[in-house]
Amino acid sequence: MDFRIYEYLSVFIMSLLFVYGLTPFIIKLALKINFVDKPEARKIHLKSVPLMGGLSVALGFVLLCVYDVAISAGRYFDRPMLGYLAGTVLIVLIGLVDDRRGMKPLVKMLGQLAVALTFILTNFSLVELDRMFGSIFITLPLLVLWMVGLMNALNFLDNMDGIISGMAGILGLGFFAFALTNTTSANQEAMALIALISLSFAGSTLGFLPYNFNPAKIFLGDAGSMFIGYFLSSMGILMAQYAGNKYNDKMFYLLPVLLLSYAIFDISLVSYTRRRDGRHVMQGGKDHSTHRINNVLCSVKVTATIIYTINILIVLTSIIIFRIGSRELLLITTVLFAAFFLIFGRKLDQVPIVVPANQRKDNK
C-alpha cells in the first residue's frame, strides 16, 4: 500500500510538472508559427492568444499513461489500452486541424464518431455491449451519443479563461477517488490503473491551469477541449460499468451523469435558449452559463471559482453516494441536482446577453 501511495503521488506530480514546464515552449512555438486565436465578436479576449494548449495537456497525459503501464510488470499495452491511446491521439489531431484550418461541423462530428467507436470497440466485447442495455443496438448508439455529446459539451464550455482546465482537473481527481473507493482484492490492479490514468489527466490539466487562468497566456483550443470531453466521457462509461457491476444494479449507470452534470447543464441551457430564440445552435456565442454568470459578477476569476466550487460539490456528492451504495439516494440526488440546474438555468436565462451576428438565423 505504501508503494501504491508513492506511485500515485509520483504520477500526479510528474504529470503536473511536465505540462507546467512544457507549456511555455508550446506558447513560443504557437506564436512563432502564428497558431493563435484572434479576437472575434463572439469571444471575450481582445488580443491574439496562442492556441496549442491542448497539445501540451495531451502530451503530458499520453506520456504519463505510457509510464503508468511501463512501471508495472502486471500492466500491458493490450487492446483496450492501445485503443484508449489511439482515441486520444485521433481526437487531438482532429482538434488541431480544426484549430488551424477550420472544419465543417459534419466532418468534425464524423471524426468524433470515429474516436468514440475506437474507444468503445477496443474496450468492450460485443457480448458486453449486448448485456449493458439489453441489446447492442441500444447500447452502441447510447454510448456513441454520450461520448460525442460530451466532446461537444466540453468544446462549447471552453469559452472563458481557466474554466474547463480547472474543472477537468477536479473531475479527474473525482475519477481517482472513485477508483480508490471501488478497489477490492479482486479488482485492485484494474482500479490502480484507472486511478493512475485519472491522476495523469488531473495532473496534466492542473499543470496547464496557471497559464490558462485569467488572463490566459494560452488557450486549450478544440484539440484540448475535445480531448477533455473524450477523457471524461470514456472514463464515465468505465465508471458506470464498474459501479453497475459492484452493486449489480443498472441504476448506478446514472453515477457518471451526476458527476458530469455541469457540462450537461451548460450545453442543455445553450441548446434550449438558442432554439427558442431562433438562433444557430452550433455557432459560438456569449450566451453560455459562464458568460451569464460573468455578466452578473463582472469577474472571470470569480466565475471560474464558482464553476470549480459547483464541480467540487458534485464530485464529493457522487463519491459519497457510491460509497453508501444506495440506489434510492442516487436517484433522489440526481433529481435534486436536475431541479437545481433547472432553477439555476431559469435565473441565468434572465441575465442580458450579447447576441453576435453569427448567431442570428437571418444572418447569411
C-alpha positions in Angstrom: 0.0 0.0 0.0 2.9 2.4 0.8 4.3 1.7 -2.7 0.9 2.4 -4.2 0.7 5.8 -2.5 4.1 6.7 -3.7 3.2 5.6 -7.2 0.0 7.8 -7.1 1.9 10.8 -5.8 4.8 10.5 -8.3 2.5 10.2 -11.3 0.3 13.2 -10.3 3.4 15.4 -9.6 5.2 14.3 -12.7 2.3 15.0 -15.0 1.7 18.4 -13.4 5.3 19.4 -13.5 5.8 18.1 -17.1 2.9 20.1 -18.5 3.8 23.1 -16.4 7.3 23.0 -17.8 6.3 22.2 -21.4 3.6 24.8 -21.8 6.0 27.9 -22.1 7.7 26.2 -25.0 4.3 25.4 -26.7 3.4 29.1 -26.2 6.6 30.2 -28.0 6.0 27.6 -30.8 2.4 28.7 -31.3 3.5 32.4 -31.6 6.3 31.5 -34.0 4.0 29.6 -36.4 1.1 32.0 -35.9 -1.1 29.3 -34.4 -3.2 31.8 -32.5 -6.8 32.6 -31.7 -7.8 36.0 -33.0 -10.4 38.2 -31.3 -14.0 38.0 -32.7 -17.4 39.3 -31.7 -18.3 36.0 -30.1 -15.2 35.9 -28.0 -14.2 37.8 -24.9 -10.4 38.2 -25.4 -9.2 41.4 -27.1 -5.8 40.2 -28.5 -4.4 37.1 -30.2 -3.7 34.2 -27.9 -1.7 31.0 -28.6 -4.0 28.1 -29.4 -2.0 24.9 -28.8 -2.7 24.2 -25.2 -4.5 21.0 -26.0 -1.2 19.6 -27.4 0.6 20.4 -24.2 -2.1 18.7 -22.0 -2.4 15.7 -24.3 1.4 15.1 -24.5 1.6 15.1 -20.7 -1.3 12.7 -20.4 -0.1 10.2 -23.1 3.5 10.1 -21.8 2.3 9.5 -18.2 -0.1 6.8 -19.4 2.8 5.1 -21.1 4.8 5.5 -17.8 1.8 4.1 -15.8 1.9 0.9 -17.9 5.7 0.6 -18.1 6.4 0.8 -14.3 4.4 -2.3 -13.5 5.1 -5.8 -14.7 1.4 -6.6 -14.3 0.3 -3.9 -16.8 0.4 -4.2 -20.6 -0.2 -2.3 -23.8 -3.2 -4.5 -24.5 -6.0 -3.9 -26.9 -8.1 -1.7 -24.5 -5.1 0.5 -23.6 -3.9 0.9 -27.2 -7.5 1.7 -28.3 -7.7 4.3 -25.5 -4.4 6.0 -26.5 -5.4 5.8 -30.2 -8.6 7.6 -29.4 -6.6 10.3 -27.6 -4.2 10.9 -30.4 -7.0 10.9 -33.0 -9.2 13.5 -31.2 -6.2 15.7 -30.6 -5.2 15.6 -34.3 -8.8 16.4 -35.3 -8.9 19.3 -32.9 -5.5 20.7 -34.1 -6.7 20.6 -37.8 -9.9 22.4 -36.7 -8.0 25.0 -34.8 -5.6 25.6 -37.6 -7.7 25.4 -40.7 -11.3 25.2 -39.6 -13.5 22.1 -40.2 -17.1 21.7 -41.3 -19.4 20.6 -38.4 -20.3 17.3 -40.2 -16.7 16.4 -40.8 -15.8 17.1 -37.2 -18.7 15.1 -36.0 -17.7 12.1 -38.2 -14.2 12.4 -36.6 -15.7 12.4 -33.1 -17.8 9.4 -34.1 -14.7 7.5 -35.2 -13.0 8.3 -31.9 -16.0 7.1 -29.9 -16.1 3.9 -31.8 -12.4 3.4 -31.5 -12.7 3.5 -27.7 -15.9 1.5 -27.4 -15.0 -1.3 -29.8 -11.5 -1.8 -28.3 -12.6 -1.7 -24.6 -15.8 -3.8 -24.8 -16.6 -7.1 -26.4 -19.8 -7.5 -28.4 -21.1 -9.7 -25.6 -20.5 -6.9 -23.0 -22.2 -4.3 -25.3 -25.2 -6.7 -25.7 -25.6 -7.1 -22.0 -25.1 -3.5 -20.9 -28.5 -2.1 -22.0 -30.1 -5.4 -23.2 -29.1 -5.1 -26.8 -26.0 -4.0 -28.7 -28.4 -2.0 -31.0 -29.4 0.1 -28.0 -26.0 0.2 -26.1 -23.8 1.2 -29.0 -25.9 4.3 -30.1 -26.3 5.4 -26.4 -22.5 5.2 -25.8 -21.7 6.9 -29.0 -24.2 9.7 -28.2 -22.8 10.0 -24.7 -19.2 10.4 -26.0 -19.9 12.7 -29.0 -22.3 14.7 -26.8 -19.7 15.3 -24.1 -16.9 16.1 -26.6 -19.1 18.8 -27.9 -20.3 19.9 -24.5 -16.8 20.5 -23.3 -15.9 22.1 -26.6 -18.9 24.5 -26.0 -17.9 25.1 -22.4 -14.4 26.1 -23.3 -15.3 29.8 -23.7 -13.6 31.6 -20.8 -10.1 31.6 -19.2 -9.5 28.6 -16.9 -13.0 27.2 -16.9 -12.6 23.7 -18.2 -8.9 23.2 -17.4 -9.7 23.7 -13.7 -13.0 21.8 -14.0 -11.3 18.9 -15.8 -8.6 18.7 -13.0 -11.3 18.5 -10.4 -13.3 15.8 -12.3 -10.1 13.8 -12.9 -9.5 13.8 -9.2 -13.1 12.6 -8.8 -12.4 9.6 -11.1 -9.3 8.9 -9.0 -11.4 9.0 -5.8 -13.9 6.6 -7.4 -11.2 4.1 -8.3 -9.9 4.2 -4.7 -13.4 3.7 -3.3 -14.1 0.9 -5.7 -10.9 -1.1 -5.0 -11.2 -4.6 -3.8 -8.8 -7.5 -3.6 -10.3 -8.9 -6.8 -10.0 -5.7 -8.9 -7.1 -3.8 -7.3 -4.9 -3.9 -10.4 -7.6 -2.6 -12.7 -8.6 0.1 -10.3 -4.9 1.0 -9.7 -4.5 1.6 -13.5 -7.7 3.7 -13.7 -6.5 5.7 -10.7 -3.1 6.3 -12.3 -4.7 7.3 -15.6 -7.0 9.7 -13.8 -4.1 11.2 -11.9 -2.2 11.6 -15.2 -5.1 13.5 -16.6 -5.7 15.6 -13.5 -2.0 16.5 -13.2 -1.8 17.4 -16.8 -4.8 19.8 -16.7 -3.9 21.4 -13.4 -0.3 21.8 -14.6 -1.7 23.7 -17.6 -4.2 25.8 -15.5 -1.7 28.5 -14.3 -1.2 29.5 -18.0 -4.9 29.3 -18.8 -6.3 31.1 -15.8 -7.4 34.7 -16.4 -5.7 36.4 -18.0 -4.9 33.4 -20.2 -1.5 33.2 -21.9 -2.6 30.2 -24.0 -5.9 28.5 -24.9 -6.8 24.8 -25.0 -8.3 25.1 -28.4 -10.6 22.5 -29.9 -7.8 19.9 -29.5 -7.8 20.4 -25.8 -11.5 20.8 -25.1 -12.4 17.7 -27.2 -9.7 15.7 -25.6 -11.0 16.6 -22.2 -14.5 15.6 -23.4 -13.1 12.3 -24.7 -11.4 11.5 -21.4 -14.4 12.4 -19.2 -16.9 10.6 -21.4 -14.8 7.4 -21.7 -14.0 7.3 -18.0 -17.7 7.9 -17.3 -18.5 4.7 -19.3 -15.9 2.7 -17.3 -17.3 4.2 -14.1 -20.8 3.2 -15.0 -19.8 -0.3 -15.8 -17.8 -0.8 -12.6 -20.4 0.8 -10.4 -23.2 -1.2 -12.0 -21.3 -4.4 -11.6 -20.4 -3.7 -8.0 -24.0 -3.3 -6.9 -25.5 -5.5 -9.6 -27.8 -2.6 -10.4 -28.0 -0.6 -13.7 -29.4 2.4 -11.7 -25.7 3.1 -10.9 -25.2 4.0 -14.6 -26.6 7.3 -13.5 -23.4 8.0 -11.4 -21.3 9.5 -14.3 -24.3 11.5 -15.4 -24.4 13.1 -12.0 -20.6 13.5 -11.9 -20.5 15.3 -15.2 -23.8 17.2 -14.8 -22.4 20.7 -15.0 -21.2 20.2 -18.6 -24.6 18.5 -19.5 -26.4 21.5 -17.9 -24.4 24.1 -19.9 -24.9 22.5 -23.3 -28.6 21.9 -22.5 -29.1 25.6 -21.5 -27.4 26.9 -24.6 -29.2 24.5 -27.0 -32.6 25.3 -25.5 -32.2 29.1 -25.4 -30.8 29.3 -28.9 -33.5 27.1 -30.4 -36.2 29.0 -28.5 -34.9 32.4 -29.7 -34.4 31.3 -33.3 -30.6 31.3 -33.2 -28.0 28.9 -34.6 -27.3 26.1 -32.1 -23.8 25.1 -33.3 -22.4 28.6 -33.7 -20.2 30.0 -30.9 -21.5 32.9 -28.8 -21.5 34.7 -25.4 -24.7 33.0 -24.1 -23.2 30.1 -22.0 -23.8 29.7 -18.3 -20.3 31.0 -17.8 -20.9 34.2 -19.8 -24.2 34.8 -17.9 -22.5 34.4 -14.5 -19.7 36.7 -15.6 -22.2 39.3 -16.8 -23.6 39.4 -13.3 -20.4 39.3 -11.4 -18.1 41.1 -13.9 -15.2 38.9 -13.0 -13.8 36.0 -14.9 -11.8 34.8 -11.9 -14.8 34.7 -9.6 -16.9 33.0 -12.4 -14.2 30.3 -12.7 -14.1 29.9 -8.9 -17.9 29.4 -8.8 -17.7 26.7 -11.5 -14.9 25.0 -9.6 -16.9 25.0 -6.4 -20.0 23.6 -8.0 -18.0 20.8 -9.5 -16.2 20.0 -6.2 -19.6 19.7 -4.5 -20.8 17.4 -7.4 -17.7 15.2 -7.1 -18.0 14.9 -3.3 -21.7 14.1 -3.6 -21.1 11.4 -6.3 -18.4 9.7 -4.3 -20.3 9.7 -1.1 -23.4 8.2 -2.9 -21.2 5.5 -4.5 -19.6 4.7 -1.1 -23.0 4.3 0.5 -24.3 2.3 -2.4 -28.0 3.3 -2.2 -29.9 3.4 -5.5 -32.7 5.4 -3.9 -30.2 8.1 -2.7 -28.6 8.2 -6.1 -31.9 8.6 -7.8 -33.1 11.3 -5.4 -29.8 13.2 -5.6 -29.8 13.1 -9.4 -33.4 14.5 -9.4 -32.4 17.2 -6.9 -29.4 18.3 -9.0 -31.6 18.3 -12.1 -34.1 20.6 -10.2 -31.3 22.8 -9.0 -29.9 23.2 -12.6 -33.4 23.9 -13.9 -33.9 26.7 -11.4 -30.4 28.0 -11.9 -30.9 27.9 -15.7 -34.1 29.9 -15.4 -32.3 32.5 -13.3 -29.4 32.7 -15.8 -31.8 32.9 -18.7 -33.0 36.3 -17.3 -29.4 37.7 -17.5 -29.0 40.0 -20.5 -26.6 38.7 -23.2 -24.9 40.0 -26.3 -26.0 38.1 -29.4 -23.4 38.3 -32.2 -24.5 38.4 -35.8 -23.2 34.9 -36.5 -25.9 33.5 -34.1 -28.8 35.0 -35.9 -30.6 32.8 -38.4 -31.3 35.8 -40.6 -27.5 36.3 -41.0 -26.5 34.8 -44.4 
